[in-house]
Amino acid sequence: MTDAAANPGFLAEDEVSASRARDLTDAGEAWLLDVREDYEWEAGHAPGAHHIPMGELGARQHELPEDRQLLVICRSGARSRMVTDALNEANYPAANVEGGMGAWQAAGAPVLRDDGTPGAIA
């Protein structure tokens, strides 16, 4: 795994605003990990996000890139904070998206369903 603190290509902070998260993901500079439950994801998610529910992360950790900045998001930022802390302890370069999907939507970022239609925060 990568030591995020030693790599200048990764963020120094472990929390970012929703608008900064959008900028980083839109530029291809970060991998957005949505840790919400299936029903929340199906209601609406950020375009390009990768979905691994928090309860499945241990079994699916192999799906995470080790060489990319991870941004972790949930509904409000609480679950993603816990996941971010655990990922940082495991030397993944992770940062929490402050305020979660609520802040994402409030910042004017799109929320879509899998079929591309407008979604909602569940």
Long-range contacts (C-beta under 8 A, 24 or more apart in sequence): 1-66, 1-90, 1-91, 1-92, 2-66, 2-67, 2-91, 2-92, 2-93, 3-91, 4-88, 4-91, 4-92, 4-93, 4-94, 7-93, 9-69, 10-69, 10-93, 11-69, 11-93, 11-95, 13-95, 14-84, 14-85, 14-88, 14-94, 14-95, 14-96, 15-81, 15-84, 15-95, 15-96, 15-97, 15-98, 16-71, 16-95, 16-96, 16-97, 16-98, 17-97, 17-98, 17-99, 17-103, 17-107, 18-97, 18-98, 18-99, 18-100, 18-103, 18-104, 18-106, 18-107, 18-109, 19-107, 19-109, 21-71, 21-73, 21-97, 21-104, 22-46, 22-104, 22-107, 22-109, 24-69, 24-71, 25-49, 25-71, 29-69, 30-68, 30-69, 30-70, 30-71, 31-64, 31-65, 31-68, 31-69, 31-70, 31-71, 32-71, 32-73, 32-97, 33-64, 33-70, 33-71, 33-72, 33-73, 33-83, 33-94, 34-73, 34-74, 34-101, 35-72, 35-73, 35-74, 35-79, 35-80, 35-83, 36-73, 36-74, 36-75, 36-79, 36-101, 39-122, 40-75, 40-101, 40-121, 40-122, 42-113, 42-114, 42-122, 43-113, 43-119, 43-120, 43-121, 43-122, 44-101, 44-111, 44-112, 44-113, 44-118, 44-119, 44-120, 44-121, 44-122, 45-101, 45-111, 45-112, 45-113, 45-119, 46-73, 46-101, 46-104, 46-109, 46-110, 46-111, 46-112, 47-110, 47-112, 49-73, 54-79, 54-82, 54-83, 57-83, 57-86, 64-92, 66-92, 68-93, 69-93, 69-94, 69-95, 70-94, 70-95, 71-95, 71-96, 71-97, 72-96, 72-97, 73-97, 73-100, 73-101, 73-104, 74-100, 74-101, 75-100, 75-101, 75-102, 75-121, 75-122, 76-100, 76-101, 76-102, 77-103
